[in-house]
Amino acid sequence: MANGHKNKVGDLGKNTVASEGKPMTTDQGVKINDDANSLKAGERGASLLEDFILREKITHFDHERIPERIVHARGSGAHGYFELYEDMRKYTRARIFTDTENRTPVFVRFSTVAGSKGSGDLARDIRGFAVKFYTQEGVFDLVGNNTPVFFIQDAMKFPDIIHSVKPEPDWEIPQAASAHDTFYDFISLATESLHNHMWAMSDRGIPRSYRMMEGFGIHTFRLVNEQGESHFVKFHWKPKLGVHSVTWDEAVKINGADPDFHRRDLWEAIEAGHFPEWELGLQIIPAEDEHKYEFDLLDATKFVPEELVPVKIIGKMTLDRNPDNFFAETEQVAFHPGHIVPGIDFTNDPLLQGRLFSYTDTQLSRLGGPNFREIPINRTVNEVHNNHRDAQMRMTINQGKAAYFPNTIGGGCPHLAKMAEGGFTSFEERIDGKKIRDRSASFNDHFSQPALFFRSLTEWEQTHLINAYVFELGKCNRDAIKERMLWLLSQIDDRLATAVASKLGMQIPMDIERPINQNIGADADPHKHEPSAVKHYLEKSEALSQEPLPTTIIEGRKIAVLVADGFDMAALQKMKAYLEELKHANFQLIAPHGGTIRCTENMEHRVDASLMTTESVLFDALYIPGGIQSIQALKSEGKVFKFIHEMLKHCKVIAFDGEAEELYKLSAAKDFVHDEAILLNGSPEHFAGALAKHRNWQREPHTLHIAV
Ligand code: HDD
């Protein structure tokens, strides 16, 4: 397989600098012999203006920050590559989808949407999933999210929804949360947003890991082949590790215990060689089927159920290298849905059309001008030749006199490329219509797909979603807004609305009036969007639930091992031999004190974290080996029971071995006799099987009485 992905590594190498063994210099290359004292007039004298070393150091520091992204400010990135399984030339001429011999380098950035750069990873939010492919034909960016739909149908409303969800402008509260009046005021008036909002309220809004999220291109794009024929396409990323989430109780606690939880998880997995993988799937829709469905393919608030158009898996992405420098790579990377290559094209989705403007525009203020394309992480691996010149921070030194086209002075170069030579040609779509400022009636149904989504969830997922609404609406202050939301939920699913209303202690109103005396536009009238005419074209769509598919992969899962001096080494070794060495899960020794602890074999073992410095929510499972002395010591630690009870409540795997049975009996674990994720002297294989299922959600309704 051609190692195309080494191209980008080599390209970045032109700019990477390692300072090991090198003398310190100024930016001008002058060696420095004192970096701690400014130049002064006398020992206690004032600093001198001539001190170019001081001035340079402080000036550079003063300007280190750039504006954070207006959305998706908090993120984490990684390098990797994409491999194609199957030649797709029937549909597209893009080489990335026709050349199975080539590995295409990628850079991926995952993010939350609403919070600032320094906010916590476990905010209840949509996650960004942006992939930059450095193809031989130019950069192709797939700038998606972890949900298959978006909040709004037209880019015109993007600033409104973002202003409504961001911290309220007077007191800049709340950070990275949607639990406030301005957001619910907006979405209850812009009912198109209810669908994506429901995904955000589901477990998808609090993923266990970036490695365990799906990604979606959301919009319908086009694939165009050599013959100029077009098919519609939706892009899907399917994680090999399955789709998993944490509970809300965990999310809140993780944000306190380790706000970098997702960032750390991705970084550590890659460092340990547990490279996350996603398969790329396409839903391909023939051009003649454009009007076949009950929804409009151009409406980004709708997905195409996999039952109607199956997802064809065509390749795999692997992330195998952490960035060298967060700022240079993850912060300066600039994605753009308008970065496409020949063989891929846009549709008239009005959300996509608006995005095509926004992304370059925002980089002009974020990265300081139009030359951001020359920043190493953004530059393409093929050659760039055009007549763009100058502007801030120009790196390229263009030779010659002719910076215009056509020309003879430059020999007519750079010259044009015909389509057959790889030149980009837009798909020749026939357009025939009036210029109007309106939305198509085919975008009007705002209620059928949220209802389908809710119906497709398992009971435990529905419970989580209901609780999410109770939490978020419970934090709103204005009753009129909450009532509007309750009425809208009742148009989606009665059971959902009734459950939320009862926990809020409110009634669902019979109907809601369009706010009168205010000219807020016909689109804000929910009645326009046919709530009572919910279409039922599918009872359930299986792919919408995250109920884990059977998998045996537990790579990178974190297992807390509670031990004190005198723990049973043989028992731990047996578990580790299977789970860590064979299955690549990760064990961490947690003890009442830091430093080292002794086992039954009288050996010293390094403690990974003391009970004081860690929390159960940072782990996927708990293992307590026996050892009389160890169990006696653990029995007197209140935090040990907090660990066990939280693990119980969060439906995780817990295994007690040998004398640890005493802790089982002293804890609420003893009440869960038939629970298959609670093991007494269980086998490592049983442990791994339960861990691969992620959680035993059947346990959850029986844990309500456990207070932690
Ligand atoms: Fe956007 C960033 C995803 C609609 C305007 N968007 C941004 C990022 C992701 C998305 C993942 C972060 C990229 C990175 O990691 O740097 N955005 C989406 C998706 C959308 C969407 C999936 C709908 C399907 N976005 C959207 C609209 C607009 C924008 C309608 C404006 C009209 N988005 C931006 C932006 C950002 C951005 C302001 C902020 C930082 C950046 O672009 O580089 O231009």
Residues whose N, C-alpha, C, O or C-beta is under 5 A from the ligand:
A	BS01	HDD	R69 I70 V71 H72 R109 S111 G128 F129 A130 V143 G144 N145 F150 A155 F158 I218 V333 F335 L351 G354 R355 S358 Y359 T362
